[in-house]
């Protein structure tokens, strides 16, 4: 149950072989020297590809989409959709996640309007809802890495009750969870969780 799940799903969407290493958060593996050598922040997820370390979910999703263009998880660089893709991919990390986490922990809004980078929770939720119309994905008919990231944020928000199960959100998440790559990710994720329980 970490942000590593977002990247695990993204790897399944990319469809190339990868090696998965479990970092047990309960035993603080992420704070041990071996992992800190990869990510000094001591946070998951992190990937290493061709000797390059990439951290932060949005960056990893963007990197993988570009590193494996055959998967068609990002519009071409010369496409007018490229800007829209970046817009919503980064909106996921800078607005949706921040708003959901603030709501989840009941953090009070600052006294100065506009002090938060994401503006307000209500504006973020309304903007997100509009982005999903007409659908079926953030970029319309084209599924992309932005859907992996934003879809994960929405699903997490609804699971924690920090986002209302608005019909547009629920329908969007349902579509994403029907994807074969998502189902493969869930099957592998459940197996890893089961093995960790046995080992614990």
N, C-alpha and C positions, 0 to 999 in steps of 0.2 A: 504494500500500500504506500507507494511513493510516486514522485514524478517520473521515476524510471519507467513506469508503465507506459507513459506517453511515447517514450523513445522505443520501447519494446514493440509497441504497435507500429510505429513508423518503420522500424526495421522489417517487419512483416510486409508492410506495403511496398517497400523497396524491392523485396523479393530476391535478395542475394544472400549467400551464406554469411553467417556472422557467428562469433563466439560470445556467449553470454556468461558473465561472471556475477554471482550473487554477492551482494554487499549487505550483510545482516545489520540492519539499523539498531536492533535490540541489543546486540553485543558491541555496538559502536565501531563496527568495522570501518565505517567512513572516516573515523578520526585516527585510524592507525597509520603508521608511516607508509605502508605500501600504497594505500589509497591516496593519502595526502601528496604523494609524489606525482600522482596523476592530476588531482584537483586539490590544491591547497586550501580551498574553502571547506573541504570535508563534506561535500554535498553530492548526492546522486541526482541525476545521471551524469555520466561522462563517457565519451567514446574515444577510442584511439583508432585512427584510420591512416594508414601509410605514414605512421610516425607523428601524425598531428593529433593533438588533444583538442577536443571540442567539448565544452560544457554549456549549460543553460539550455533548457528544452527547446525554446524557439530557435536558437542558433543551431542546435543539432538537427532539428527538422529541416531547416533551410539548407544546411550543409549537405545532408543526405539526399535531399531532392536534387541539388545541383551536381553532386558527385555521381549520381546514378540516373542520368537523364532518361534512360530507356523506360524507367518506371512512370514517367510523365506525371510527376507529382508537383511540378511547378511550370507555369507558362514560360515559353521561350523568352530570352532576355529582350528580344525586339518586339514582343507582343504588348499591345496596349493593356492587357490584363496583368502584366508584371507588377505595375504600380499598385493595382487593387490587391493583388496577392500579398505584396509586402505590407500594405496597409492593415489587412485583417490578421495576418500572421503576427505582426507586432502589437496589434490591438489586444490580441489574446494575452500576451505577457504583461503589457504595460497598463492595461485597463481592466480586462475581465478578471484575471487572477487577483489583482490587487483589490478590486471591489468585492469579489467573493470572499476573500480572506478577511477583509475588514468586517464584512457582515457576519461571517461565521464566528468571529471572536468578539462581536458586538463592540467594535472600536468606535468611539464617538467621532462624529464629523468635526473637523477643525472649525474654529470660530470664524476664520477668514475664508470666504468662498473662493474657490479656485486654488487653494493651497495644495490640494491633492493633485497628483499628476493625471489621474483618471477623471478628474472633475467631481462628479457625484455618482453614487450608486444608481440612482434612478435614471440618470442620463445614459450611463453605461449600459444598463439593461435594455432601455428603449432603443438605443443605437444598435445593439446586438440583435434585437428582434427584427429591426428593419433590414439588417444585413442578410438575414436568412430568407427574405422575400425577394424574388419569387422562388428561389431555391432551384434544384434540391440541395445545392451546396453554396458555399460562400461566393464562389466564382460562377454561380449559375449552374450550367450543366457539367462543368469540369470539377471533379474531385481533386484536391491538392493537399499538400502538407499543411496548409492553413486550416483545413478541416480537421486534420489529426489533432492539431494543437487546440483550436477553439472548441472542437467537439469534446475533447477531454476536459477542458475547463467547465463547459456547460454540464457535462455528466457529473463531474465532481460537485459542482455547485448545487445541483438538484439532489444528489445523494446526501449532502450535508445540510440540506434545507436552507442554504444561503441563497438559492435561486428558486423562485416559484416554478413548478412544472408547467409553465406556459405552453400551450399547444404547439407553438412554432418550435420551441426548444425540444419538447418531447418527441415531436415528429422527426426533427433533425437528428437527434441522438439515436432514435430507433433505426433510421436509415443507415447511419454510420455503423451501428452494431450488427447490421446484416451483411456487412462486407466480409468476403472470405478471409481477408488478411486480419480483420478484427477477431473473427472466430478462431483463427489459428493462434493469434496472440493470447486470447483468453484460455485456450486449451493448454498452451505451454505455461502460461502464468499460473494456472491452477495446479499444474503438475509440480512446478517449482515450489509453490506454497505448501503443497502436501509433503514434499521431500523435506522442507525446512521444519515442518511440524514434527515429522518422525525423528529428525536429527536432534531436535530440541528436547 
